Amino acid sequence: MPKATDYEASAVKKLLYIGDSGGGKTTSLFGLLKAGYKLRIYDYDQLLAPLVTYTKMQDAKLLERIEFMSFRDKMRSTDAGPIIDGIPKAFIDSLKAFDKWEDGTSPATWGPEYIAVVDSHTTQARAALFWARGLQGAAGIPEGVVTKGVEPRAIFFTAQKAVMNVIANLTSQSFHTNVIVIAHVKYMEFDGMTKGYPLSIGTAISPEIPTYFPAVALATRAGGNRVIRTRSTNMIDLKDPKTFDPGYATEFPMDIGLAEIFK
């Protein structure tokens, strides 16, 4: 029987990184490049321009450490409202990329020098919802339009289960690569208190997502400066195995925060 004396911490880190839109989450990834990590970004937001621009300004050579694959379903307008143009495939394409990257390597075996970044879970969840609508034959029907034979609850359930299975895979020991899942914050009432959770599909799975991560950090502001917070606030529960150390900082400057958390 294994004993705690035999326990060894994993060589890779799994981080849920949350914050409001425009809070600098993506740009703060630069600190990891400077620390020597290589980033492979699953780009659902298609908002990498600030990171690329900032990296060029600071040290253009570090751009070589960034790879990305973009996933976004094309949409078109109709008289009834916007719909997916064709078959929703962004979510499925990203699932394939979690199994095999564009260069043929397996993300699960990249190891500690790489960080797989999901940017962001919020738009990843939307892609999952579009995929689930496609399974019900509703991809060509505008959202919110009541249609015979289309069950919205079944669509949400399918998408939620798929998203949680992706999270379970990325945070498992078998996925031997550092992971950062970026997500926007949604404030909701839970257990009689208003709390902030990662914005996902509906509200049912948002409180469940952080339970899969050993570390949850918050991009926020303190005294007018952007920081990355490691200890809980009144409204958002945060965690990190190192917060048991009284010398571990409650917050870090945003430009070096992620590097400190991954150190």
Secondary structure, DSSP 8 states (H G I E B T S, - for coil): ---GGG----SS-EEEEEE-TTSSTTGGGHHHHHTT-EEEEEESS---HHHHHHHHHHHGGGGGGEEEEE----EE--TT--EESSS--HHHHHHHHHHS-TTS--GGGSEEEEEEEEE-HHHHHHHHHHHHHHHTT-TTS-TT---TT--HHHHHHHHHHHHHHHHHHHTSTTS-EEEEEEEEEEEEEETTEEEEEE--STTTSTTTGGGG-SEEEEEEEETTEEEEE-S--SS---B-GGGGSTTS-SEEEHHHHHHHHH-
